[in-house]
Amino acid sequence: MKVALDTTFILGRGAVKDTFNLLADGIKKLIWTLGKRIERIKPKVWAREHGLGRYFGSSIKGHTEIDWDE
């Protein structure tokens, strides 16, 4: 059995991430594994080559063309 542990450093009462950024974090971890372990290239390079470079920005919502007001 494996256990997931969030060790995000927080100041104050708690760290809050929205669903989009949590999913982007998971996708980034998958990209890291695919790029580094399977194809033996740097994850950021692998992501760019496969059209997933936006996941390596500061926030997925900041790099995605979605009308968040809808």
PDB file of N, CA, C, O and CB in Angstrom:
ATOM      1  N   MET A   1       0.841  -1.170   0.000  1.00  0.00           N
ATOM      2  CA  MET A   1       0.000   0.000   0.000  1.00  0.00           C
ATOM      3  C   MET A   1       0.887   1.234   0.000  1.00  0.00           C
ATOM      4  O   MET A   1       1.891   1.283   0.710  1.00  0.00           O
ATOM      5  CB  MET A   1      -0.957  -0.003   1.209  1.00  0.00           C
ATOM      6  N   LYS A   2       0.514   2.233  -0.799  1.00  0.00           N
ATOM      7  CA  LYS A   2       1.258   3.484  -0.842  1.00  0.00           C
ATOM      8  C   LYS A   2       0.385   4.596  -0.278  1.00  0.00           C
ATOM      9  O   LYS A   2      -0.836   4.585  -0.434  1.00  0.00           O
ATOM     10  CB  LYS A   2       1.714   3.816  -2.290  1.00  0.00           C
ATOM     11  N   VAL A   3       1.021   5.544   0.371  1.00  0.00           N
ATOM     12  CA  VAL A   3       0.314   6.670   0.966  1.00  0.00           C
ATOM     13  C   VAL A   3       0.834   7.955   0.333  1.00  0.00           C
ATOM     14  O   VAL A   3       2.044   8.133   0.193  1.00  0.00           O
ATOM     15  CB  VAL A   3       0.493   6.696   2.518  1.00  0.00           C
ATOM     16  N   ALA A   4      -0.067   8.843  -0.048  1.00  0.00           N
ATOM     17  CA  ALA A   4       0.326  10.149  -0.586  1.00  0.00           C
ATOM     18  C   ALA A   4       0.375  11.142   0.559  1.00  0.00           C
ATOM     19  O   ALA A   4      -0.533  11.186   1.389  1.00  0.00           O
ATOM     20  CB  ALA A   4      -0.659  10.632  -1.700  1.00  0.00           C
ATOM     21  N   LEU A   5       1.419  11.930   0.606  1.00  0.00           N
ATOM     22  CA  LEU A   5       1.585  12.906   1.671  1.00  0.00           C
ATOM     23  C   LEU A   5       1.877  14.264   1.052  1.00  0.00           C
ATOM     24  O   LEU A   5       2.799  14.395   0.247  1.00  0.00           O
ATOM     25  CB  LEU A   5       2.716  12.486   2.646  1.00  0.00           C
ATOM     26  N   ASP A   6       1.105  15.264   1.418  1.00  0.00           N
ATOM     27  CA  ASP A   6       1.327  16.617   0.929  1.00  0.00           C
ATOM     28  C   ASP A   6       2.266  17.319   1.896  1.00  0.00           C
ATOM     29  O   ASP A   6       1.905  17.561   3.048  1.00  0.00           O
ATOM     30  CB  ASP A   6      -0.017  17.400   0.777  1.00  0.00           C
ATOM     31  N   THR A   7       3.459  17.644   1.439  1.00  0.00           N
ATOM     32  CA  THR A   7       4.442  18.307   2.296  1.00  0.00           C
ATOM     33  C   THR A   7       4.669  19.750   1.853  1.00  0.00           C
ATOM     34  O   THR A   7       5.753  20.302   2.040  1.00  0.00           O
ATOM     35  CB  THR A   7       5.770  17.537   2.285  1.00  0.00           C
ATOM     36  N   THR A   8       3.634  20.358   1.262  1.00  0.00           N
ATOM     37  CA  THR A   8       3.734  21.743   0.819  1.00  0.00           C
ATOM     38  C   THR A   8       4.012  22.651   2.012  1.00  0.00           C
ATOM     39  O   THR A   8       3.302  22.606   3.017  1.00  0.00           O
ATOM     40  CB  THR A   8       2.444  22.180   0.095  1.00  0.00           C
ATOM     41  N   PHE A   9       5.052  23.477   1.891  1.00  0.00           N
ATOM     42  CA  PHE A   9       5.381  24.418   2.949  1.00  0.00           C
ATOM     43  C   PHE A   9       4.302  25.501   3.000  1.00  0.00           C
ATOM     44  O   PHE A   9       3.940  26.060   1.965  1.00  0.00           O
ATOM     45  CB  PHE A   9       6.790  25.041   2.722  1.00  0.00           C
ATOM     46  N   ILE A  10       3.798  25.796   4.172  1.00  0.00           N
ATOM     47  CA  ILE A  10       2.744  26.796   4.312  1.00  0.00           C
ATOM     48  C   ILE A  10       3.100  27.811   5.380  1.00  0.00           C
ATOM     49  O   ILE A  10       3.779  27.487   6.354  1.00  0.00           O
ATOM     50  CB  ILE A  10       1.414  26.129   4.645  1.00  0.00           C
ATOM     51  N   LEU A  11       2.646  29.029   5.197  1.00  0.00           N
ATOM     52  CA  LEU A  11       2.758  30.080   6.203  1.00  0.00           C
ATOM     53  C   LEU A  11       1.344  30.448   6.606  1.00  0.00           C
ATOM     54  O   LEU A  11       0.476  30.618   5.750  1.00  0.00           O
ATOM     55  CB  LEU A  11       3.554  31.333   5.666  1.00  0.00           C
ATOM     56  N   GLY A  12       1.112  30.569   7.878  1.00  0.00           N
ATOM     57  CA  GLY A  12      -0.229  30.931   8.321  1.00  0.00           C
ATOM     58  C   GLY A  12      -1.080  29.695   8.546  1.00  0.00           C
ATOM     59  O   GLY A  12      -0.584  28.665   9.003  1.00  0.00           O
ATOM     60  N   ARG A  13      -2.356  29.796   8.226  1.00  0.00           N
ATOM     61  CA  ARG A  13      -3.296  28.731   8.560  1.00  0.00           C
ATOM     62  C   ARG A  13      -3.309  27.563   7.589  1.00  0.00           C
ATOM     63  O   ARG A  13      -3.587  26.436   7.999  1.00  0.00           O
ATOM     64  CB  ARG A  13      -4.654  29.292   8.644  1.00  0.00           C
ATOM     65  N   GLY A  14      -3.022  27.793   6.335  1.00  0.00           N
ATOM     66  CA  GLY A  14      -3.044  26.671   5.400  1.00  0.00           C
ATOM     67  C   GLY A  14      -2.807  27.101   3.967  1.00  0.00           C
ATOM     68  O   GLY A  14      -3.044  28.250   3.594  1.00  0.00           O
ATOM     69  N   ALA A  15      -2.340  26.167   3.185  1.00  0.00           N
ATOM     70  CA  ALA A  15      -2.130  26.419   1.762  1.00  0.00           C
ATOM     71  C   ALA A  15      -3.367  25.949   1.004  1.00  0.00           C
ATOM     72  O   ALA A  15      -3.900  24.875   1.284  1.00  0.00           O
ATOM     73  CB  ALA A  15      -0.839  25.699   1.239  1.00  0.00           C
ATOM     74  N   VAL A  16      -3.817  26.742   0.057  1.00  0.00           N
ATOM     75  CA  VAL A  16      -5.008  26.383  -0.699  1.00  0.00           C
ATOM     76  C   VAL A  16      -4.672  26.440  -2.186  1.00  0.00           C
ATOM     77  O   VAL A  16      -4.165  27.445  -2.686  1.00  0.00           O
ATOM     78  CB  VAL A  16      -6.202  27.328  -0.355  1.00  0.00           C
ATOM     79  N   LYS A  17      -4.963  25.354  -2.876  1.00  0.00           N
ATOM     80  CA  LYS A  17      -4.820  25.322  -4.328  1.00  0.00           C
ATOM     81  C   LYS A  17      -6.176  24.927  -4.899  1.00  0.00           C
ATOM     82  O   LYS A  17      -6.893  24.108  -4.324  1.00  0.00           O
ATOM     83  CB  LYS A  17      -3.683  24.323  -4.786  1.00  0.00           C
ATOM     84  N   ASP A  18      -6.513  25.521  -6.035  1.00  0.00           N
ATOM     85  CA  ASP A  18      -7.782  25.156  -6.643  1.00  0.00           C
ATOM     86  C   ASP A  18      -7.611  23.885  -7.463  1.00  0.00           C
ATOM     87  O   ASP A  18      -6.494  23.412  -7.671  1.00  0.00           O
ATOM     88  CB  ASP A  18      -8.320  26.303  -7.522  1.00  0.00           C
ATOM     89  N   THR A  19      -8.718  23.346  -7.919  1.00  0.00           N
ATOM     90  CA  THR A  19      -8.729  22.085  -8.644  1.00  0.00           C
ATOM     91  C   THR A  19      -7.843  22.116  -9.879  1.00  0.00           C
ATOM     92  O   THR A  19      -7.138  21.146 -10.158  1.00  0.00           O
ATOM     93  CB  THR A  19     -10.135  21.733  -9.039  1.00  0.00           C
ATOM     94  N   PHE A  20      -7.868  23.223 -10.627  1.00  0.00           N
ATOM     95  CA  PHE A  20      -7.077  23.305 -11.854  1.00  0.00           C
ATOM     96  C   PHE A  20      -5.589  23.186 -11.563  1.00  0.00           C
ATOM     97  O   PHE A  20      -4.874  22.476 -12.270  1.00  0.00           O
ATOM     98  CB  PHE A  20      -7.362  24.613 -12.582  1.00  0.00           C
ATOM     99  N   ASN A  21      -5.120  23.871 -10.535  1.00  0.00           N
ATOM    100  CA  ASN A  21      -3.696  23.807 -10.197  1.00  0.00           C
ATOM    101  C   ASN A  21      -3.316  22.459  -9.584  1.00  0.00           C
ATOM    102  O   ASN A  21      -2.195  21.992  -9.785  1.00  0.00           O
ATOM    103  CB  ASN A  21      -3.336  24.933  -9.232  1.00  0.00           C
ATOM    104  N   LEU A  22      -4.215  21.834  -8.849  1.00  0.00           N
ATOM    105  CA  LEU A  22      -3.934  20.500  -8.309  1.00  0.00           C
ATOM    106  C   LEU A  22      -3.805  19.478  -9.440  1.00  0.00           C
ATOM    107  O   LEU A  22      -2.904  18.639  -9.424  1.00  0.00           O
ATOM    108  CB  LEU A  22      -5.044  20.069  -7.324  1.00  0.00           C
ATOM    109  N   LEU A  23      -4.706  19.549 -10.419  1.00  0.00           N
ATOM    110  CA  LEU A  23      -4.614  18.652 -11.575  1.00  0.00           C
ATOM    111  C   LEU A  23      -3.341  18.920 -12.374  1.00  0.00           C
ATOM    112  O   LEU A  23      -2.680  17.989 -12.835  1.00  0.00           O
ATOM    113  CB  LEU A  23      -5.848  18.812 -12.479  1.00  0.00           C
ATOM    114  N   ALA A  24      -3.005  20.199 -12.534  1.00  0.00           N
ATOM    115  CA  ALA A  24      -1.784  20.552 -13.261  1.00  0.00           C
ATOM    116  C   ALA A  24      -0.550  20.002 -12.550  1.00  0.00           C
ATOM    117  O   ALA A  24       0.394  19.567 -13.210  1.00  0.00           O
ATOM    118  CB  ALA A  24      -1.672  22.080 -13.412  1.00  0.00           C
ATOM    119  N   ASP A  25      -0.540  20.013 -11.224  1.00  0.00           N
ATOM    120  CA  ASP A  25       0.581  19.443 -10.468  1.00  0.00           C
ATOM    121  C   ASP A  25       0.722  17.951 -10.754  1.00  0.00           C
ATOM    122  O   ASP A  25       1.832  17.451 -10.934  1.00  0.00           O
ATOM    123  CB  ASP A  25       0.389  19.678  -8.956  1.00  0.00           C
ATOM    124  N   GLY A  26      -0.405  17.242 -10.794  1.00  0.00           N
ATOM    125  CA  GLY A  26      -0.378  15.815 -11.100  1.00  0.00           C
ATOM    126  C   GLY A  26       0.111  15.544 -12.512  1.00  0.00           C
ATOM    127  O   GLY A  26       0.885  14.614 -12.736  1.00  0.00           O
ATOM    128  N   ILE A  27      -0.338  16.352 -13.464  1.00  0.00           N
ATOM    129  CA  ILE A  27       0.101  16.204 -14.852  1.00  0.00           C
ATOM    130  C   ILE A  27       1.596  16.479 -14.960  1.00  0.00           C
ATOM    131  O   ILE A  27       2.306  15.794 -15.697  1.00  0.00           O
ATOM    132  CB  ILE A  27      -0.690  17.154 -15.781  1.00  0.00           C
ATOM    133  N   LYS A  28       2.068  17.474 -14.230  1.00  0.00           N
ATOM    134  CA  LYS A  28       3.502  17.800 -14.254  1.00  0.00           C
ATOM    135  C   LYS A  28       4.330  16.629 -13.713  1.00  0.00           C
ATOM    136  O   LYS A  28       5.405  16.339 -14.237  1.00  0.00           O
ATOM    137  CB  LYS A  28       3.783  19.083 -13.424  1.00  0.00           C
ATOM    138  N   LYS A  29       3.840  15.962 -12.677  1.00  0.00           N
ATOM    139  CA  LYS A  29       4.565  14.805 -12.141  1.00  0.00           C
ATOM    140  C   LYS A  29       4.603  13.668 -13.161  1.00  0.00           C
ATOM    141  O   LYS A  29       5.613  12.975 -13.291  1.00  0.00           O
ATOM    142  CB  LYS A  29       3.913  14.319 -10.830  1.00  0.00           C
ATOM    143  N   LEU A  30       3.498  13.481 -13.881  1.00  0.00           N
ATOM    144  CA  LEU A  30       3.473  12.461 -14.926  1.00  0.00           C
ATOM    145  C   LEU A  30       4.441  12.814 -16.052  1.00  0.00           C
ATOM    146  O   LEU A  30       5.171  11.951 -16.538  1.00  0.00           O
ATOM    147  CB  LEU A  30       2.052  12.296 -15.481  1.00  0.00           C
ATOM    148  N   ILE A  31       4.446  14.075 -16.464  1.00  0.00           N
ATOM    149  CA  ILE A  31       5.372  14.536 -17.498  1.00  0.00           C
ATOM    150  C   ILE A  31       6.809  14.305 -17.050  1.00  0.00           C
ATOM    151  O   ILE A  31       7.643  13.861 -17.839  1.00  0.00           O
ATOM    152  CB  ILE A  31       5.139  16.030 -17.818  1.00  0.00           C
ATOM    153  N   TRP A  32       7.100  14.601 -15.801  1.00  0.00           N
ATOM    154  CA  TRP A  32       8.444  14.426 -15.256  1.00  0.00           C
ATOM    155  C   TRP A  32       8.878  12.962 -15.393  1.00  0.00           C
ATOM    156  O   TRP A  32      10.003  12.675 -15.802  1.00  0.00           O
ATOM    157  CB  TRP A  32       8.495  14.873 -13.770  1.00  0.00           C
ATOM    158  N   THR A  33       7.981  12.052 -15.050  1.00  0.00           N
ATOM    159  CA  THR A  33       8.291  10.628 -15.133  1.00  0.00           C
ATOM    160  C   THR A  33       8.480  10.185 -16.578  1.00  0.00           C
ATOM    161  O   THR A  33       9.443   9.484 -16.891  1.00  0.00           O
ATOM    162  CB  THR A  33       7.187   9.807 -14.476  1.00  0.00           C
ATOM    163  N   LEU A  34       7.575  10.585 -17.456  1.00  0.00           N
ATOM    164  CA  LEU A  34       7.668  10.192 -18.858  1.00  0.00           C
ATOM    165  C   LEU A  34       8.932  10.736 -19.513  1.00  0.00           C
ATOM    166  O   LEU A  34       9.630  10.018 -20.229  1.00  0.00           O
ATOM    167  CB  LEU A  34       6.443  10.673 -19.619  1.00  0.00           C
ATOM    168  N   GLY A  35       9.216  12.005 -19.260  1.00  0.00           N
ATOM    169  CA  GLY A  35      10.380  12.627 -19.881  1.00  0.00           C
ATOM    170  C   GLY A  35      11.701  12.099 -19.371  1.00  0.00           C
ATOM    171  O   GLY A  35      12.612  11.816 -20.149  1.00  0.00           O
ATOM    172  N   LYS A  36      11.802  11.969 -18.072  1.00  0.00           N
ATOM    173  CA  LYS A  36      13.088  11.628 -17.472  1.00  0.00           C
ATOM    174  C   LYS A  36      13.375  10.127 -17.484  1.00  0.00           C
ATOM    175  O   LYS A  36      14.500   9.712 -17.762  1.00  0.00           O
ATOM    176  CB  LYS A  36      13.135  12.136 -16.057  1.00  0.00           C
ATOM    177  N   ARG A  37      12.379   9.328 -17.190  1.00  0.00           N
ATOM    178  CA  ARG A  37      12.632   7.896 -17.033  1.00  0.00           C
ATOM    179  C   ARG A  37      12.421   7.090 -18.307  1.00  0.00           C
ATOM    180  O   ARG A  37      13.165   6.145 -18.567  1.00  0.00           O
ATOM    181  CB  ARG A  37      11.753   7.350 -15.959  1.00  0.00           C
ATOM    182  N   ILE A  38      11.435   7.441 -19.093  1.00  0.00           N
ATOM    183  CA  ILE A  38      11.129   6.638 -20.266  1.00  0.00           C
ATOM    184  C   ILE A  38      11.927   7.091 -21.477  1.00  0.00           C
ATOM    185  O   ILE A  38      12.573   6.275 -22.135  1.00  0.00           O
ATOM    186  CB  ILE A  38       9.648   6.697 -20.570  1.00  0.00           C
ATOM    187  N   GLU A  39      11.888   8.379 -21.777  1.00  0.00           N
ATOM    188  CA  GLU A  39      12.567   8.865 -22.975  1.00  0.00           C
ATOM    189  C   GLU A  39      13.932   9.484 -22.688  1.00  0.00           C
ATOM    190  O   GLU A  39      14.643   9.875 -23.613  1.00  0.00           O
ATOM    191  CB  GLU A  39      11.701   9.874 -23.670  1.00  0.00           C
ATOM    192  N   ARG A  40      14.296   9.573 -21.426  1.00  0.00           N
ATOM    193  CA  ARG A  40      15.610  10.065 -21.001  1.00  0.00           C
ATOM    194  C   ARG A  40      15.947  11.455 -21.533  1.00  0.00           C
ATOM    195  O   ARG A  40      17.083  11.717 -21.930  1.00  0.00           O
ATOM    196  CB  ARG A  40      16.671   9.102 -21.441  1.00  0.00           C
ATOM    197  N   ILE A  41      14.963  12.334 -21.539  1.00  0.00           N
ATOM    198  CA  ILE A  41      15.210  13.737 -21.863  1.00  0.00           C
ATOM    199  C   ILE A  41      14.637  14.585 -20.743  1.00  0.00           C
ATOM    200  O   ILE A  41      13.853  14.102 -19.927  1.00  0.00           O
ATOM    201  CB  ILE A  41      14.585  14.128 -23.242  1.00  0.00           C
ATOM    202  N   LYS A  42      15.028  15.838 -20.708  1.00  0.00           N
ATOM    203  CA  LYS A  42      14.547  16.724 -19.649  1.00  0.00           C
ATOM    204  C   LYS A  42      13.032  16.890 -19.749  1.00  0.00           C
ATOM    205  O   LYS A  42      12.494  17.041 -20.846  1.00  0.00           O
ATOM    206  CB  LYS A  42      15.246  18.101 -19.729  1.00  0.00           C
ATOM    207  N   PRO A  43      12.348  16.862 -18.615  1.00  0.00           N
ATOM    208  CA  PRO A  43      10.885  16.943 -18.616  1.00  0.00           C
ATOM    209  C   PRO A  43      10.327  18.180 -19.321  1.00  0.00           C
ATOM    210  O   PRO A  43       9.325  18.079 -20.028  1.00  0.00           O
ATOM    211  CB  PRO A  43      10.388  16.920 -17.208  1.00  0.00           C
ATOM    212  N   LYS A  44      10.953  19.338 -19.142  1.00  0.00           N
ATOM    213  CA  LYS A  44      10.445  20.549 -19.794  1.00  0.00           C
ATOM    214  C   LYS A  44      10.563  20.445 -21.311  1.00  0.00           C
ATOM    215  O   LYS A  44       9.692  20.921 -22.039  1.00  0.00           O
ATOM    216  CB  LYS A  44      11.203  21.785 -19.293  1.00  0.00           C
ATOM    217  N   VAL A  45      11.631  19.827 -21.781  1.00  0.00           N
ATOM    218  CA  VAL A  45      11.819  19.630 -23.220  1.00  0.00           C
ATOM    219  C   VAL A  45      10.765  18.661 -23.743  1.00  0.00           C
ATOM    220  O   VAL A  45      10.154  18.907 -24.782  1.00  0.00           O
ATOM    221  CB  VAL A  45      13.248  19.102 -23.529  1.00  0.00           C
ATOM    222  N   TRP A  46      10.548  17.549 -23.019  1.00  0.00           N
ATOM    223  CA  TRP A  46       9.543  16.565 -23.417  1.00  0.00           C
ATOM    224  C   TRP A  46       8.169  17.216 -23.470  1.00  0.00           C
ATOM    225  O   TRP A  46       7.402  16.984 -24.404  1.00  0.00           O
ATOM    226  CB  TRP A  46       9.534  15.367 -22.445  1.00  0.00           C
ATOM    227  N   ALA A  47       7.862  18.029 -22.470  1.00  0.00           N
ATOM    228  CA  ALA A  47       6.554  18.694 -22.414  1.00  0.00           C
ATOM    229  C   ALA A  47       6.365  19.634 -23.596  1.00  0.00           C
ATOM    230  O   ALA A  47       5.299  19.639 -24.211  1.00  0.00           O
ATOM    231  CB  ALA A  47       6.402  19.471 -21.099  1.00  0.00           C
ATOM    232  N   ARG A  48       7.377  20.429 -23.926  1.00  0.00           N
ATOM    233  CA  ARG A  48       7.276  21.335 -25.073  1.00  0.00           C
ATOM    234  C   ARG A  48       7.081  20.559 -26.367  1.00  0.00           C
ATOM    235  O   ARG A  48       6.261  20.943 -27.201  1.00  0.00           O
ATOM    236  CB  ARG A  48       8.527  22.214 -25.174  1.00  0.00           C
ATOM    237  N   GLU A  49       7.826  19.471 -26.544  1.00  0.00           N
ATOM    238  CA  GLU A  49       7.725  18.665 -27.761  1.00  0.00           C
ATOM    239  C   GLU A  49       6.338  18.035 -27.931  1.00  0.00           C
ATOM    240  O   GLU A  49       5.917  17.745 -29.051  1.00  0.00           O
ATOM    241  CB  GLU A  49       8.785  17.575 -27.744  1.00  0.00           C
ATOM    242  N   HIS A  50       5.640  17.827 -26.825  1.00  0.00           N
ATOM    243  CA  HIS A  50       4.325  17.193 -26.864  1.00  0.00           C
ATOM    244  C   HIS A  50       3.182  18.179 -26.603  1.00  0.00           C
ATOM    245  O   HIS A  50       2.055  17.772 -26.321  1.00  0.00           O
ATOM    246  CB  HIS A  50       4.271  16.074 -25.851  1.00  0.00           C
ATOM    247  N   GLY A  51       3.483  19.477 -26.698  1.00  0.00           N
ATOM    248  CA  GLY A  51       2.444  20.497 -26.536  1.00  0.00           C
ATOM    249  C   GLY A  51       1.933  20.680 -25.124  1.00  0.00           C
ATOM    250  O   GLY A  51       0.804  21.131 -24.929  1.00  0.00           O
ATOM    251  N   LEU A  52       2.740  20.339 -24.140  1.00  0.00           N
ATOM    252  CA  LEU A  52       2.325  20.429 -22.739  1.00  0.00           C
ATOM    253  C   LEU A  52       3.188  21.398 -21.929  1.00  0.00           C
ATOM    254  O   LEU A  52       3.206  21.331 -20.700  1.00  0.00           O
ATOM    255  CB  LEU A  52       2.371  19.054 -22.102  1.00  0.00           C
ATOM    256  N   GLY A  53       3.889  22.283 -22.598  1.00  0.00           N
ATOM    257  CA  GLY A  53       4.782  23.218 -21.926  1.00  0.00           C
ATOM    258  C   GLY A  53       4.086  24.148 -20.954  1.00  0.00           C
ATOM    259  O   GLY A  53       4.711  24.639 -20.015  1.00  0.00           O
ATOM    260  N   ARG A  54       2.802  24.399 -21.162  1.00  0.00           N
ATOM    261  CA  ARG A  54       2.071  25.325 -20.276  1.00  0.00           C
ATOM    262  C   ARG A  54       2.000  24.834 -18.832  1.00  0.00           C
ATOM    263  O   ARG A  54       1.755  25.628 -17.924  1.00  0.00           O
ATOM    264  CB  ARG A  54       0.663  25.538 -20.801  1.00  0.00           C
ATOM    265  N   TYR A  55       2.210  23.538 -18.608  1.00  0.00           N
ATOM    266  CA  TYR A  55       2.149  23.003 -17.251  1.00  0.00           C
ATOM    267  C   TYR A  55       3.378  23.352 -16.413  1.00  0.00           C
ATOM    268  O   TYR A  55       3.404  23.083 -15.212  1.00  0.00           O
ATOM    269  CB  TYR A  55       1.988  21.510 -17.304  1.00  0.00           C
ATOM    270  N   PHE A  56       4.385  23.944 -17.031  1.00  0.00           N
ATOM    271  CA  PHE A  56       5.583  24.316 -16.298  1.00  0.00           C
ATOM    272  C   PHE A  56       5.636  25.807 -16.006  1.00  0.00           C
ATOM    273  O   PHE A  56       6.699  26.328 -15.668  1.00  0.00           O
ATOM    274  CB  PHE A  56       6.809  23.902 -17.070  1.00  0.00           C
ATOM    275  N   GLY A  57       4.506  26.509 -16.128  1.00  0.00           N
ATOM    276  CA  GLY A  57       4.421  27.914 -15.760  1.00  0.00           C
ATOM    277  C   GLY A  57       4.087  28.043 -14.278  1.00  0.00           C
ATOM    278  O   GLY A  57       3.982  27.041 -13.571  1.00  0.00           O
ATOM    279  N   SER A  58       3.922  29.260 -13.817  1.00  0.00           N
ATOM    280  CA  SER A  58       3.630  29.472 -12.399  1.00  0.00           C
ATOM    281  C   SER A  58       2.208  29.048 -12.037  1.00  0.00           C
ATOM    282  O   SER A  58       1.954  28.622 -10.911  1.00  0.00           O
ATOM    283  CB  SER A  58       3.837  30.935 -12.036  1.00  0.00           C
ATOM    284  N   SER A  59       1.285  29.163 -12.986  1.00  0.00           N
ATOM    285  CA  SER A  59      -0.101  28.779 -12.738  1.00  0.00           C
ATOM    286  C   SER A  59      -0.730  28.366 -14.061  1.00  0.00           C
ATOM    287  O   SER A  59      -0.612  29.080 -15.056  1.00  0.00           O
ATOM    288  CB  SER A  59      -0.905  29.945 -12.075  1.00  0.00           C
ATOM    289  N   ILE A  60      -1.386  27.233 -14.076  1.00  0.00           N
ATOM    290  CA  ILE A  60      -2.019  26.769 -15.309  1.00  0.00           C
ATOM    291  C   ILE A  60      -3.078  27.761 -15.783  1.00  0.00           C
ATOM    292  O   ILE A  60      -3.256  27.944 -16.987  1.00  0.00           O
ATOM    293  CB  ILE A  60      -2.646  25.383 -15.101  1.00  0.00           C
ATOM    294  N   LYS A  61      -3.767  28.389 -14.870  1.00  0.00           N
ATOM    295  CA  LYS A  61      -4.807  29.350 -15.251  1.00  0.00           C
ATOM    296  C   LYS A  61      -4.206  30.608 -15.859  1.00  0.00           C
ATOM    297  O   LYS A  61      -4.852  31.280 -16.663  1.00  0.00           O
ATOM    298  CB  LYS A  61      -5.662  29.718 -14.040  1.00  0.00           C
ATOM    299  N   GLY A  62      -2.992  30.928 -15.486  1.00  0.00           N
ATOM    300  CA  GLY A  62      -2.338  32.101 -16.041  1.00  0.00           C
ATOM    301  C   GLY A  62      -1.844  31.895 -17.457  1.00  0.00           C
ATOM    302  O   GLY A  62      -1.569  32.864 -18.165  1.00  0.00           O
ATOM    303  N   HIS A  63      -1.726  30.632 -17.884  1.00  0.00           N
ATOM    304  CA  HIS A  63      -1.199  30.324 -19.214  1.00  0.00           C
ATOM    305  C   HIS A  63      -2.228  29.671 -20.126  1.00  0.00           C
ATOM    306  O   HIS A  63      -1.880  29.219 -21.217  1.00  0.00           O
ATOM    307  CB  HIS A  63      -0.001  29.426 -19.091  1.00  0.00           C
ATOM    308  N   THR A  64      -3.462  29.614 -19.712  1.00  0.00           N
ATOM    309  CA  THR A  64      -4.500  28.953 -20.499  1.00  0.00           C
ATOM    310  C   THR A  64      -5.498  29.986 -20.981  1.00  0.00           C
ATOM    311  O   THR A  64      -5.902  30.874 -20.230  1.00  0.00           O
ATOM    312  CB  THR A  64      -5.208  27.854 -19.675  1.00  0.00           C
ATOM    313  N   GLU A  65      -5.891  29.867 -22.228  1.00  0.00           N
ATOM    314  CA  GLU A  65      -6.851  30.813 -22.796  1.00  0.00           C
ATOM    315  C   GLU A  65      -8.273  30.313 -22.556  1.00  0.00           C
ATOM    316  O   GLU A  65      -8.915  29.770 -23.455  1.00  0.00           O
ATOM    317  CB  GLU A  65      -6.594  31.015 -24.313  1.00  0.00           C
ATOM    318  N   ILE A  66      -8.746  30.503 -21.350  1.00  0.00           N
ATOM    319  CA  ILE A  66     -10.099  30.118 -20.956  1.00  0.00           C
ATOM    320  C   ILE A  66     -10.765  31.329 -20.347  1.00  0.00           C
ATOM    321  O   ILE A  66     -10.145  32.064 -19.579  1.00  0.00           O
ATOM    322  CB  ILE A  66     -10.092  28.917 -19.956  1.00  0.00           C
ATOM    323  N   ASP A  67     -12.020  31.542 -20.683  1.00  0.00           N
ATOM    324  CA  ASP A  67     -12.770  32.632 -20.071  1.00  0.00           C
ATOM    325  C   ASP A  67     -13.284  32.161 -18.708  1.00  0.00           C
ATOM    326  O   ASP A  67     -14.326  31.513 -18.622  1.00  0.00           O
ATOM    327  CB  ASP A  67     -13.951  33.092 -20.994  1.00  0.00           C
ATOM    328  N   TRP A  68     -12.545  32.492 -17.647  1.00  0.00           N
ATOM    329  CA  TRP A  68     -12.864  32.000 -16.316  1.00  0.00           C
ATOM    330  C   TRP A  68     -14.103  32.666 -15.723  1.00  0.00           C
ATOM    331  O   TRP A  68     -14.561  32.269 -14.652  1.00  0.00           O
ATOM    332  CB  TRP A  68     -11.688  32.210 -15.400  1.00  0.00           C
ATOM    333  N   ASP A  69     -14.651  33.677 -16.405  1.00  0.00           N
ATOM    334  CA  ASP A  69     -15.844  34.352 -15.896  1.00  0.00           C
ATOM    335  C   ASP A  69     -17.128  33.631 -16.285  1.00  0.00           C
ATOM    336  O   ASP A  69     -18.188  33.948 -15.746  1.00  0.00           O
ATOM    337  CB  ASP A  69     -15.889  35.777 -16.403  1.00  0.00           C
ATOM    338  N   GLU A  70     -17.065  32.672 -17.202  1.00  0.00           N
ATOM    339  CA  GLU A  70     -18.274  31.954 -17.620  1.00  0.00           C
ATOM    340  C   GLU A  70     -18.745  31.003 -16.548  1.00  0.00           C
ATOM    341  O   GLU A  70     -19.750  30.316 -16.731  1.00  0.00           O
ATOM    342  CB  GLU A  70     -18.027  31.191 -18.909  1.00  0.00           C
TER     343      GLU A  70
END
